[in-house]
């Protein structure tokens, strides 16, 4: 094999993914591998380590030297899988905390909106009782209504963030189950 970049190309071909998808899978910035392949330049060793971590079915000797079989005969559980599993757990916990904080923030904003709506209603009643339109009351009511509209938009945006985080969390849990299933299969094959 001429260069380490050929390893990335062959794995991309073998996995049926584009180089950009491979970059994403190993956590590289978009274009890191593509530019290196295009310019036939070196890459950092950490990307090769990430390749080994994310594609444990490939023979490490083949990855490093191009010699030997491309794929391992029997996939064994890798310490890197256990580490990535622990990292996924930490990331999952972090997402759950973010969701909880956003939900708490939304609840506070909804209470504040209720309070402001009540104030607007009170101001409108005072205006009706006075029987003369009061410009100051109208201005205050309009300002409060504007604040409520902005906060509703903020709540909607945070709800979208929560939905996105929950989708990521579900995806991570599926990947976690897949890793556990892979680990169980590897353990059974060893026995």
C-alpha positions in Angstrom: 0.0 0.0 0.0 1.4 3.4 -0.9 0.0 5.6 1.8 -2.2 5.6 4.9 -4.8 7.6 3.0 -5.4 4.4 0.8 -6.6 2.7 4.0 -9.3 5.4 4.4 -10.2 5.0 0.8 -10.4 1.2 1.0 -12.5 1.3 4.2 -14.8 3.9 2.7 -15.3 1.6 -0.4 -15.7 -1.5 1.7 -18.2 0.1 4.0 -20.1 1.6 1.1 -19.8 5.2 2.5 -18.4 8.4 1.1 -15.2 9.9 2.5 -17.3 12.7 4.0 -19.4 10.2 5.9 -16.2 8.5 7.1 -15.0 11.9 8.3 -18.2 12.3 10.3 -18.0 8.8 11.8 -14.5 9.3 13.1 -15.2 12.9 14.3 -13.0 14.7 11.8 -13.9 18.1 10.5 -15.5 18.1 7.1 -12.9 18.0 4.4 -9.9 16.8 6.6 -9.6 13.5 4.8 -11.0 14.7 1.4 -8.4 17.5 1.2 -5.6 15.2 2.3 -6.6 12.6 -0.3 -6.9 15.3 -3.0 -3.6 16.9 -2.2 -1.9 13.6 -1.3 -0.8 15.1 2.1 -0.3 13.6 5.5 -2.9 13.5 8.2 -2.7 13.4 12.0 -2.2 10.0 13.6 -5.3 10.6 15.8 -7.6 10.0 12.7 -6.1 6.5 12.3 -6.7 5.8 16.0 -10.3 7.0 15.5 -10.6 4.7 12.5 -9.5 1.7 14.6 -12.0 2.7 17.4 -14.9 3.1 15.0 -14.2 0.1 12.8 -13.0 -2.6 15.1 -13.7 -5.3 12.5 -10.6 -4.3 10.5 -7.2 -5.8 11.2 -4.9 -3.3 13.0 -1.8 -4.7 11.1 -3.6 -4.2 7.8 -4.6 -0.6 8.9 -1.0 0.3 9.8 1.0 -1.5 7.1 -1.4 -2.7 4.5 -0.2 -6.3 5.1 -2.3 -9.3 6.1 -6.0 -9.7 6.0 -8.2 -6.6 5.8 -10.8 -7.9 8.2 -10.4 -9.8 11.5 -11.6 -13.3 11.6 -13.4 -13.1 14.9 -14.3 -9.7 16.2 -13.3 -9.3 19.8 -14.6 -6.7 22.2 -12.2 -3.7 22.1 -11.3 -1.6 25.1 -12.0 1.4 22.8 -15.6 0.2 22.5 -15.9 0.1 26.2 -14.4 3.6 26.4 -16.7 4.9 23.7 -19.6 3.3 25.5 -18.6 5.2 28.7 -18.3 8.4 26.6 -21.8 7.8 25.2 -23.2 7.4 28.7 -21.6 10.7 29.7 -23.0 12.4 26.6 -26.4 10.9 27.2 -26.4 12.2 30.8 -25.3 15.6 29.6 -28.2 15.7 27.0 -30.7 14.7 29.7 -29.4 17.5 32.0 -29.7 20.0 29.1 -33.3 18.8 28.4 -34.2 19.1 32.1 -32.8 22.7 32.3 -34.6 23.8 29.1 -37.8 22.4 30.4 -37.4 24.2 33.7 -36.6 27.4 31.9 -39.7 27.0 29.7 -41.9 26.4 32.8 -40.5 29.6 34.3 -41.1 31.6 31.2 -44.7 30.3 30.9 -45.3 31.4 34.5 -43.9 34.8 33.7 -46.2 35.0 30.6 -49.2 34.1 32.7 -48.3 36.9 35.2 -47.8 39.4 32.4 -51.1 38.4 30.7 -52.8 38.9 34.1 -51.3 42.4 34.4 -52.4 43.3 30.8 -55.9 42.1 31.7 -55.9 44.3 34.9 -54.7 47.3 32.9 -57.4 46.8 30.3 -60.0 46.6 33.1 -58.6 49.8 34.6 -58.8 51.5 31.2 -62.5 50.4 30.8 -63.4 51.7 34.2 -61.8 55.1 33.4 -64.0 55.3 30.3 -61.3 57.3 28.6 -58.5 55.6 26.6 -55.3 56.1 28.5 -52.3 56.2 26.2 -49.9 55.1 28.9 -51.9 52.0 29.7 -52.1 51.1 26.0 -48.4 51.6 25.6 -47.7 49.4 28.6 -50.1 46.7 27.5 -48.6 46.7 24.0 -45.1 46.4 25.4 -46.1 43.5 27.7 -47.9 41.8 24.8 -44.7 42.2 22.7 -42.6 40.7 25.5 -45.0 37.8 25.8 -44.8 37.2 22.0 -41.0 37.2 22.2 -41.0 34.8 25.1 -43.4 32.5 23.3 -41.0 32.5 20.3 -38.2 31.7 22.7 -40.2 28.8 24.3 -41.0 27.4 20.8 -37.3 27.6 19.9 -36.3 25.8 23.1 -39.0 23.2 22.6 -37.4 22.5 19.2 -34.0 22.2 20.8 -35.5 19.8 23.3 -36.9 17.7 20.5 -33.6 17.7 18.7 -31.8 16.6 21.9 -34.4 13.9 22.6 -33.8 12.6 19.1 -30.0 12.6 19.6 -30.6 10.8 23.0 -32.8 8.1 21.3 -30.1 7.6 18.6 -27.4 7.3 21.2 -29.5 4.7 23.2 -30.0 2.7 19.9 -26.2 2.8 19.3 -25.6 1.8 22.9 -27.8 -1.2 22.5 -26.1 -2.1 19.2 -22.7 -1.9 20.9 -23.9 -4.0 23.8 -25.3 -6.5 21.3 -22.0 -6.5 19.4 -20.1 -7.1 22.7 -22.4 -10.0 23.6 -22.0 -11.5 20.2 -18.2 -11.2 20.4 -18.2 -12.8 23.9 -20.3 -15.7 22.6 -17.9 -16.2 19.7 -14.9 -16.3 22.0 -16.6 -19.0 24.2 
